[in-house]
């Protein structure tokens, strides 16, 4: 039951990255893809029906952690206190920027909120990558299961560690490029005209950069956490997930070259989901790795709640998740087709 809930939490986090990742990526490229107000409203129209619903997956994943692995969640919330508040502020600023930019028909007002939207989206992508980098590298857990992290120390991925070091910054940069490319491919599919064409070109360039960064991040991961990649040969789920990621990357290039934007975007979805699933499979059963003594790491069996509680939670999850999937399927069906910028005064 513990293993099943570990898989559920990993699935929900991967779903959040895939879904909210495309509107984060669109935000990162917002200023470049849109050269005037109408073009920028085209980008916002493309993500408008989805962005707030996508963010619910982050809350749902946190709720699943609370139910299934309360010790892991409590340790993470206290240790990453500063980083979590930075994430919350970026989420708030991003939502405010989307909603406020069209309230006043003034060029300076809209440029300000467009810049806030782009910067908060980029910072969120980096912070999520840095967070994953911290989980892979490890944190200074005590025997009581707690830890504290400063923003940075020597910038080397060795004790005493901070939130930022060479490895976590590299992970943050990788996440920024990956989500920007993901958002570009979504806009190449959803946006028409010059915005869609710019997005197609941006996606092609960003995924070329990503193809170079991926081996570099893998080698850096081998240096900071050799056990993670050492576990790969004995984990069939990890191998299948890695195959999914490679297939997705190939699909991005093949279908992008053939101007099949939906197929290229689905390849990007497969790439992100495959990388995250392979990482989760290799980390199991560790959920928070200790940098000093590996015996102090918080694991799924050690950080989970009772089997009875997990069974009850699974019943409620099984009832709710089909409704969520149906809602998103209906949402994408209703808003199928190319996005069109709203008329002046009709919102974004």
C-alpha positions, -999 to 999 in steps of 0.1 A, spaced: 0 0 0 29 24 8 44 17 -26 11 23 -43 8 57 -26 44 66 -35 34 59 -71 2 80 -68 21 110 -54 47 107 -81 20 105 -108 2 136 -94 34 156 -93 43 145 -129 8 154 -140 12 189 -125 45 194 -143 31 183 -176 -1 204 -174 10 235 -156 44 232 -173 30 243 -207 14 275 -193 46 282 -172 66 278 -204 42 301 -223 47 327 -196 85 324 -198 83 332 -236 55 357 -233 75 388 -240 93 374 -269 65 356 -287 42 386 -284 56 419 -299 24 438 -294 -7 438 -272 -28 416 -296 -1 390 -299 4 388 -262 -34 384 -257 -32 355 -281 -8 338 -258 -30 345 -228 -60 332 -247 -43 300 -255 -35 292 -218 -65 311 -203 -90 282 -200 -63 259 -184 -38 277 -162 -58 280 -130 -72 244 -133 -36 231 -139 -24 246 -106 -49 225 -86 -27 195 -93 0 210 -71 -25 214 -42 -38 178 -49 -2 164 -48 4 183 -15 -28 168 -1 -18 133 -11 15 138 7 -4 151 38 -26 120 38 0 93 29 34 107 40 28 133 68 64 131 82 79 138 48 56 167 42 62 183 76 100 179 73 99 194 37 76 223 47 99 234 76 132 228 58 122 245 25 103 273 43 120 301 24 117 284 -10 80 276 -5 72 312 2 91 322 -29 70 297 -49 38 310 -33 47 346 -41 54 337 -77 21 319 -81 3 349 -67 21 374 -89 15 353 -119 -22 350 -113 -25 387 -105 -6 397 -137 -28 376 -159 -60 390 -144 -49 427 -140 -31 434 -173 -63 441 -192 -80 462 -165 -65 494 -178 -59 502 -215 -26 518 -209 7 506 -226 29 511 -195 4 493 -172 2 463 -196 39 462 -202 45 461 -164 22 432 -158 35 413 -189 70 416 -174 57 404 -140 40 375 -157 72 365 -176 96 369 -147 73 350 -122 68 322 -147 106 319 -152 114 320 -115 88 293 -108 103 270 -134 138 275 -119 125 270 -83 108 237 -92 140 225 -108 160 236 -78 136 218 -55 140 185 -74 177 190 -74 177 193 -36 156 161 -33 181 142 -55 213 157 -39 199 154 -4 193 176 26 210 177 61 184 156 80 189 152 117 181 121 137 147 137 146 139 139 109 142 177 105 165 200 85 173 236 79 187 251 47 202 285 40 199 300 6 235 290 -3 268 283 13 299 276 -7 279 268 -39 295 233 -39 271 203 -36 287 190 -4 281 197 33 272 222 45 247 224 17 223 252 8 193 255 -14 214 268 -42 246 252 -54 262 242 -87 241 211 -91 207 226 -80 212 257 -102 220 233 -131 188 214 -124 169 248 -122 183 258 -156 174 224 -171 138 229 -158 136 264 -172 147 252 -207 124 221 -205 93 240 -195 100 269 -219 103 243 -247 71 226 -235 52 259 -235 65 268 -270 53 235 -284 19 240 -268 16 275 -283 28 261 -317 -3 238 -315 -28 263 -300 -18 297 -314 -23 307 -350 -4 332 -371 29 348 -362 27 338 -325 23 301 -335 52 303 -360 75 320 -335 66 294 -309 74 266 -334 109 281 -340 115 286 -303 105 250 -294 129 237 -320 158 257 -306 150 251 -269 147 213 -274 181 213 -291 195 230 -261 176 205 -239 191 175 -258 226 188 -249 217 197 -213 201 163 -205 234 143 -206 252 170 -186 225 169 -159 227 131 -159 265 132 -153 261 158 -125 234 136 -109 258 107 -110 284 128 -92 260 140 -64 239 108 -60 256 77 -75 230 54 -58 202 69 -80 217 58 -113 231 26 -98 195 16 -91 185 20 -127 194 -14 -141 173 -32 -115 142 -11 -119 120 -21 -148 97 9 -142 126 32 -145 138 16 -178 103 19 -193 100 55 -181 134 63 -196 123 47 -229 92 69 -227 113 100 -223 137 91 -252 107 83 -274 91 116 -265 123 135 -273 126 118 -307 89 126 -314 95 163 -307 122 165 -333 105 143 -359 70 158 -357 83 193 -352 102 190 -385 71 177 -402 50 205 -388 27 183 -367 24 206 -336 0 184 -316 22 153 -320 53 173 -311 35 187 -280 25 151 -270 61 141 -274 71 169 -250 45 156 -225 60 121 -228 95 134 -223 87 153 -191 66 125 -177 92 99 -185 121 118 -168 101 124 -137 88 88 -135 123 74 -140 137 97 -113 109 86 -88 114 49 -96 152 52 -90 148 72 -58 123 47 -42 119 41 -13 138 73 -3 117 105 -3 141 129 15 177 118 12 201 127 40 234 141 29 253 128 58 242 94 70 220 76 45 203 58 74 187 91 84 169 95 51 131 96 52 117 67 33 81 59 21 77 31 47 92 52 75 73 84 66 40 69 58 8 67 78 -9 35 88 -20 8 63 -57 13 74 -55 50 68 -39 45 34 -67 21 24 -94 46 33 -76 73 14 -72 51 -16 -110 46 -17 -117 83 -18 -89 89 -43 -104 62 -66 -137 80 -64 -123 115 -71 -97 109 -98 -121 97 -126 -141 130 -121 -109 150 -124 -98 132 -155 -133 136 -170 -132 174 -162 -99 179 -179 -110 159 -210 -141 180 -212 -121 212 -207 -97 204 -236 -126 193 -258 -146 225 -252 -116 247 -259 -102 227 -289 -90 246 -320 -68 276 -324 -69 303 -297 -81 338 -307 -72 370 -288 -102 385 -271 -116 418 -283 -105 449 -263 -126 451 -231 -135 414 -231 -107 403 -208 -75 385 -220 
